[in-house]
Amino acid sequence: MFWSKSKDKTGAGAADFVNAGVPVKFNSVDFRDGQHSLFATRMRTEDMLPLLERMDAVGYDSMEMWGGATFDVAVRFLKEDPWERVRVFKQHVKKTPLKMY
């Protein structure tokens, strides 16, 4: 096991992971699940534009920008080209790999 429980039985803490050899990676799901949960996936690409470069600068290991119902909603409800969203994201997110879930 790469971590051990604290001797005082309070559970694992940050110190238990130091030198564990397993890096912690952060994946942003704000543009996929975040907007799905808050806006029923009805957030338009143009509404995401002001945030893209700021999110790219955070240093995430990856960003999920599409998944589940987002493709269907883009076509049926938002009347957007879902492939254009991918192109727009790629124009503004230059450092962080994009993922589709």
Secondary structure, DSSP 8 states (H G I E B T S, - for coil): ------TTSS---GGGGTT-S-----EE-IIIIIHHHHHTT---HHHHHHHHHHHHHH--SEEEEE-TTHHHHHHHTS---HHHHHHHHHHH--SS-EEE-
